[in-house]
């Protein structure tokens, strides 16, 4: 079963425990040390931001960026790993403070498009054609601060610039309704895929759904995944969990709502997601109170829970399901699901 699914995580998921209200509580782990943990934890794919691969990229010429990225590719090869995607990290640069692609300043928008092209160069050097756009600051705190109609066109223009720059590039838009912005322009997968259809090559623009982001929008992640799967546009998932409508918690998958996790796995199974070759990404973070020697367990635990739920999905009694549906006895179906999950 494990061989059917490919798993990935980003190096930011092994971290020192700093948060907005406190300093680091664990020693930092070097990028090379993190790579050595991937296979041990059962993962094959590495999620990248562009400056994860080339930390000082803003100070380098394109040729040097490509050279450094190729060195990272050698590191991946040495550990038997592959890059799943590369995402431009625009939100931590001062030029992205007001949204990069949707900034009111045309010079900032031009910078963001150039950064996206350099991101593409890094992706090619790492051996992946997939780009993830998490539009972190593409929105507003003050509605009147931007023309939202123009802002959506700016997003289309930026994606088109990448599609024109590289005819093999793919883009997966990762929606989120809020945080760090009060209101993000692309809050759901429906918004993302509607935008995709307006680009120059919709066949190369899909979506990435994160559990917590869907929950923060008040939606069911499994239904968001089903929508994307129905359109052939689910190009990655970031599985985690969320304890209510708070900040983006990135809790261990299934830890807050096991039934919701079951339904996310169920829809991936129904949609034949494993057969697409796309990755199951785990975007989970260790609890701040976790000791350093156990600060990778959240990744292995999330993967284990996913695989256990695959088994639960596959062993659910289909005859019971069919009979309950035929009888329109949904109370009986609900009880059957709950008993199956608790092993009764």
N, C-alpha and C positions, 0 to 999 in steps of 0.2 A: 504493500500500500504506500509506504513512504516514497518508494521509487517513482510512483505515478505523479506526485506533486513535487515541484521545485520550490524551495524556500529561500527568502532573502531577508536581509535587514541592513540598515545603514549604520556606519560607524558611530553616529551620534547616539545610538541606542545603548552603547556602553559608555558611561559618562561618570563624571566626578560628583554628581549629586547637587551641584549648585542650582539655586532657583532664584526668582526675583526677590526673595525675602531672606536669603542666606548664602553663605560662601560654600565652596566645595567641601564635601565631607569625606571624600575618598580620593586616593591618589589618581592622577590621570594615567591613562593607558595609551601608549603610542599606537599610531596607525598600523605599523608592522606587527605589533603584538596582537592587535584586534584581528588582523587577517588570519593569524594562526589559530584563532578560536573558532572560526567559521565552521570548518569541517568537524571539529570536536563537538560542536553544538548541533550538527545535522543540517547545516546551511550550505548552499552552493552559489548563491548570488549575492553580490554587493550592490547596495544602493549608494549612489554618489550625488553629492552636490559638486558643482564644478570646482569649487575651491577646496573640497576634500582631496581631490586628485592633484590640483595645482594650487597650493595655498596662497601664493603671492602672484596670482595671475594678472591682477590689475597693473602690476609693475613690469610685465614681460611682453615681449613681441610675440606675435602669433606662432612663429617658428619655435621659440623657446617653450611656449605653452604646450605645443604638440610634443616636443622632445621630452618634457617632464611627464606628460601623460603616458607616453610610451614606456617610460621607466616603471610607472605604476602598473601598466599592463604586464610587464615582466614579473612583478611581484604577485599579481593575481595568478598568472600561469604557474608560478612556482608553488602556489598553495592549492592548485587545482580549482580555482574559482573563476567566475565570470562576472562582468559588470551587467546588472540588470538595466539600469538607466542612469542618466546624468541630468540633474536639475540645476538651472541657474539660480544662485543664491543672491537675489537682487535686494532683499529686504534689509540686509545688514550694511549696505553702502549708503552714505549720506544722500546720494543721488536718487535712491529709491524710497526716501522717507515719505513722500507724498504719492506713493505708487510709482513704479518705474515705467511700465508700459502705458499707464493711464495718467502719468504726471501732466500737470498743466504746462510744464516747461518742455518745449520741444527738444532742447539739448539733452535733458534727462531721458526722454523717450528714445532719442537716437543712441545714447549710451546703452540703454537696456537692450536694444536690438543688436548692437555690436557685441555685447556680452553674450547674448543668445547664440550668435554665430561662433564665438570662441568656445562656448559650451558644446556646440556641435563638433568642433574640431577635437575637443577632449573626448567626446563620446566615440567618435570614429577611431581615435587612437586606442581607446579602451575596448573596442570591439562590440559596441552596441549602437543601434540606431534610434533607441527610444529615449525621448526627452520627457520629463515630467514638469509640468508648469503648476506649481502651487502658487497661486496668485495672492501672496500673503498681504500685501498692502494695496492691492488693486481694488480700492473702494474709498470710503470717506468716513470721517468722524462727523463732518458737517455736510448735510446733503447739498446745500447751496454752493459748496466749495468747488464742485465740478459739474460739467454737463455730462450726465450719465449716458446719454445717447451717443455723444462723441466718444466717451470712454470705451464703450463696447466696440466701436469701430476701431479704436486704437489697438485693442486686443486682437482683433481680426488682422489688422495690418501687421502686427508683430509676428503672429503665427505665419502669415503669408510670407513674410521676409525670410523666415527659416525654411519653409517649404520650397521657396525659390532658391535659396542658398545651397540646399542639399536635396536632390530629388529622391533620396532614400530615407530621409529623416522621418521619424514618426513622433507625434506629440500626444501625450496623455495628460489631459487637464484634470487636476485634483481639486474638486470643489470643497469649499468650507464657508460657512455662513458668517463667521465673525472671528475675532482674535487673530492677529493683533488689531485689525480695524474694527470699528463699531459695526460697519455694514460692508460686506464683500460683494462685489458685482456678480460673481459666479458662485452662488451658495449651494447649488445642488447639481446632481448629474444631469438633470433635465436642462438646466441652463447651459452646462458645459457642452452637451451634445447638440443643442440648438445652435450654439456658437460655432461648433465644429462644422455644421452644415453650411455655414456662410463663408468658410475659408476657401481658398483656391483649390484645394484637393481634400475634400472631406474624408476620402478613404484612408488618409494618413493621419487623421486626428480622432482620437478616442478619449477614454476616460480612465481614471484611477479613483477607486472609492475607498475611503477610510472609514472604519466603523464609527469612531468618535465624531468625525465631522458630520456624518449623517444624523447621529443622535443629537448633536448640537443644533441641527436644523429642525429637530422634532420629527424626524422621519425614521423609518425602519431600515437599517442597512441592507437587510436581505431583499427588500423591495427595490431599493436603489440599484443593487447588483442585478436583480432580475430585469429591470428596465434596460440597463446597459447590455446585458447578455442577449436580450431579445433583439437588440439592434446590432449585435456583433461588435460591440464597442467597449467591452470590459477588458482592458489591456493590463491591468494590475489591480491588486487590492492591498490595502494596509490594514491588517486586522489588529484590533486591540479591544479595549473595553472602556466604559465610561460610567461613572457613578453619578447620574443625574446631569442636569443642564448647568455645568460649571465650566471651568477652564478645560482645555484639552488635556485630559489626564494620561492618556496612553497607558492604561492599565493592562496587565496580563490578559490575553484573550480568554474570554469566558469567565473571568473572575467576578464580574458584577452581575451578569445576566447570562446564565448558562443556556437557557432556552433560546435567547436571541442569537447566541453563538451557534447553537445547533441549526437554527434556520439559515444563518449565513453559509454554513458548510453545506446544508441541504441544497440551497439554490446553486451553489458552485457545482455540486454533484449533478443536479438536474440539468444544468447548462453545459455539462461536459467540459468544465474549465480546465481540468488537468490535461485533457487531450489537446488543448490549444498551445501547450508549451509555455504559457505565461506563468509568471512567478506568483506564489503566495507570499506577500511581504508581511513581516511582522514589525509594526512600528510601535514598540513597547519600551517603556523605560523602567529601570529598577526603582523601587521605592527608595526615598532619600535616606531612610533609616537602615538600609541593607548594608551588611558588612562587605568590605572590598572583595574578600575571597568568594562571596556568593552573589556578586553583582552582575552575573551573567545568567542566573537561573531563570529570570523572567523570559528570556528568549527561548531556552530549551523547554520551559514549562508551556509556553504558548504553542510551540510546535507540537508538543505531546498532546495537549488538549485538542488541537485541531485534528490530529490523527485519530484520537479516541472518538471524536465526534463523527469523523468519516465512517468509522465502524458502526456507530450508533445509527447513522443515516442508512447505511447499507443493510443493517439487520432489522430495521423497523418492519413490523409485520404488514406487508402490502395487502394481504387479504382483509385484515382488520380495517386498514385505511379505506380500501375500496367499499367495504360494506358500510362503514360509517358515512361515507360520502353518498352512497346510493340511498341510504336511509335518511339522509339529512340529519343525522344524529351527531352534531358537532361537539356536544358535551362528552359523548363517548370517545370521540376522536381526541379531544383534549386530554382526557384521562389516560388514554392509551399512550399519548406522547409523554406525559409526565411520568407514568409508570416505567416507560422504556428508559427515560433519562435517569431515573433513580435506581434502575436495575431490578425492578419488581416484576 
